[in-house]
Structures are given as C-alpha cells and as structure tokens.
Amino acid sequence: MATKDAALHALIEPVVSAMGFELWGIDYLSQGKHSRLVVYIDHPDGVSVDDCADISRQVSAVFDVEDPIAGEYRLEVSSPGMDRPLFTLEQFARFAGHHVKVKLRVPFDGRRKFQGLLAGVEGDEVLVRLDDEEYCFPIESIDQARIVPQFDD
C-alpha cells in the first residue's frame, strides 16, 4: 500500500469500524485539481445509500480537521458491489474460486491485463488460472483487481 493510501486508510478505518462497517478498501486518484477518493465499505447485511451518506459525512468531518489531501477532491463512499475490487491478500484468499480481472503495474509476458479463475494465494502471491496455465503475481505487482460476476443462463 502506498504511503498516501496507508495514511488515508489509517484515518478512515476507525470511522468506518466505529459505525459497524468494514473498510473494504480505498482508491485515491490524484488528478491535479480533480482528485477523487473512493471509500469502499462492506457489511454482511449489505450497504444502503443512507449508509454511504452517513459514512461520507463522518469521514468528511475527520478530513476537515486532519486535512490529509491538499487541494480539491471528490469523496465517494460506495459498496464494493458485485464486481468488487480486491485490495489485500486476505480478500484474494476469501474470493478464491471466483473469476477475476487483474491489471499489473508492469507487463508480464508482454501483457498487463489478465482474466481468469482466482486459484488462491501462496505467501504474498496471487494465483490466477488462465486456461491450463497458472500465473503467480506478487501482490505488490498488482495495480488493480476486480471480481468478474458470473451469471447462470
């Protein structure tokens, strides 16, 4: 986790936990004057729009005091959804057996994007099976990963 993400996570996690939710992860996209912070929250009973609004207000209050992001930014609070992003080794392990899309920070075998079956976790590596091949990606080499929802016909 990058230093900025770790600092934001440290500020946000206690707020989300105190409200009875799990901080699934954060995406901080620094884009000059149009930065965006997406906070993903989860709960066994689901996440409502009102839950997102309540947590957004609380996180905003903390950010007003701590001021961790210079300049303007947009705060979004969301459920991870069916195509949930995966951030930690624990999340990858929890969703083993699901289909995933993985985007790497640098190319491997000439490509950065892989889609296949999440086979599990070994040490600090994520295992993804594509056809008959299994790829091991160190967690720090993964830029983004998402569950690919599967629907029965």
Buried (B, 14 or more C-beta within 10 A) or exposed (E): BEEEBEBBBEBBBEBBEEBEBBBBBBBBEEEEEEBEBBBBBBBEEEBEEEBBEBBBEBBEEBBEEEEBBEEEBEBEBBBBBEEBBBBEBEBBBEBBEBBBBBBBEEEBEEEBEBEBBBBBBEEEBBBBBEEEEEBBBEBEBBEBBBBBEEEEE
